[in-house]
Every structure is written in C-alpha cells, then in structure tokens.
C-alpha cells in the first residue's frame, strides 16, 4: 500500500525512477507537470530531449495525412520511402496508427513482498494535457501486499473510468484467481463502454491486465486475443501475450482473452 506516481512529465527517460522517489522521499502520492520535473531535477535525475529524428518524421507524416482540408500537405510516395516512415508503417500499419508504449511489471519477491510499476510514453499524438491510466493508482497499477498486484496496458480511459486494477485486486480479495478476476474486470469495462464500438458493435479498443497474487499465482488477460498489423506489407496476426520470469526461466505466454478477432 505504499505508492508514488508522476504524470505529464517531459524530458525524463525513466519516469518510474521519479515515481519511486515520490514514494520513498515525500509524504505525497502524485506529482505532475512542471512540479514533477522540478522534483526530478532536485534529485539529480538527468533530463534529455526524447524526441528522436524518427519520431519527429512520423509525427509530421501523420499530421500531413490527417486531412486534405488543412494547411499541411502530403508529400506522397516519396515520403513513404523514407526508412523511418516505412519502419513505422510496417510495424503498426496505417489503420491502427496510434500505438501506445506501456509496460507494467509486477513481482513477488523472495521475502514475500508484492511490488509493481507501470510506465508509458503515452498515446501517440494525444491531445495536449491528456493523461492516461498508467500513473493513476487504482487504474494503471494497484498493489495490496496482503492480496496481490495488478497493472494494465491498452485503452487508458476505459480503465480509469472503472478503476480497473483496483477492481481486479478486490475480486482476488473476494476469492477469485488472478485470471478470473482479470477477465471479470475486462467484461465490466466492455459493458461500461457501450459507446466505444466498431461498425459490428464490438469493442473498439484493446485492454490487458497483468496480475499476481500473494501465493505467486499469476495471469495476463486480454480483451482481444491479438491484433492485426502490417508486417512487411502483408497483414500479420500477433497474439496477445505477456512475459513471465520465475524459477522455470523467462518466457512469453499467450493471454487468456474475452473476445476473438
Ligand atoms: N494505458 C496507457 C494509456 O492509456 O496511455
């Protein structure tokens, strides 16, 4: 039940380090924006420009493609031949053009402590000021040392509205396994998000939970069984997976899921 978080923090490569400082060296739980940056500076955390040349080009390409009725003009096929832009199109496709880069990691230590962290670069090309679920305790991460830990990746807004990770941990407290608690919570998010549907009436988003309980039982659970991306010019299905490391070694496992593509 100790926690620390930072949000809307720019120029810091590892914001989870700053979140940990908030937890260990303040009596506060959440710092954001300029104040969080000042706090990081005060602790000597290095600042750097995180905008790579590749990201700058991809942003410009997206901006130019958005509309034929604004002032930004597309530069056509020539631009798509740029290796950085090709890399992006091949990795993420052009339909699902706004990936997120979130990671959650939970652990049960040898001495029996439960710990977790969730960190993200956020949603590509978001509205300025948009904060996702990752730093919101109870949504992107929740750890109760007596019960279990849960974190999430995917559509932050749906998860914030339902306090998803807190819900998963509470369901485990009531006796559910990590997998059942995660799938039940995903079902609740889907039922609570009836305005976010594709043309076939199915959920128009992905959400994943990663869960471990006090006994070391764990699960990753996904709303969708996987996603289609453009790889090497052809559509390729990638199953939803999560990583585990224990005495048996490190491995990827396919996630149980609620819905099949
Ligand atoms: N789950 C990450 C985000 O919504 O930004």
Boltz pocket constraint, residues with backbone or C-beta under 6 A from the ligand:
constraints:
  - pocket:
      binder: B
      contacts: [[A, 100], [A, 102], [A, 120], [A, 122], [A, 123], [A, 131], [A, 132], [A, 133], [A, 134], [A, 152], [A, 153], [A, 154], [A, 155], [A, 156], [A, 157]]
      max_distance: 6.0
